Amino acid sequence: MKFSVPDMTCNHCVQSITKAVHEVSSEAQVVCDLPNHVVEVSDPVSISPERLVSALDDIGFEAKLIEGEA
């Protein structure tokens, strides 16, 4: 799943986002494309996009699903 996260602007943002995703699923793979403000998450237990959007919203990042299961 890929998410647009426009407010992701620095490495601290990347660390915060990665931590939030891992709190939802410790097995998730997180790849942050900082210049393009895109976060890609792959997870063997298939967490829902809505759950990830909610987790990122909880830490102050608006995220929008741009690719993946809806």
Secondary structure, DSSP 8 states (H G I E B T S, - for coil): -EEE-TT--SHHHHHHHHHHHHHH-TT-EEEEETTTTEEEEE-TT---HHHHHHHHHHTT---EEEES--
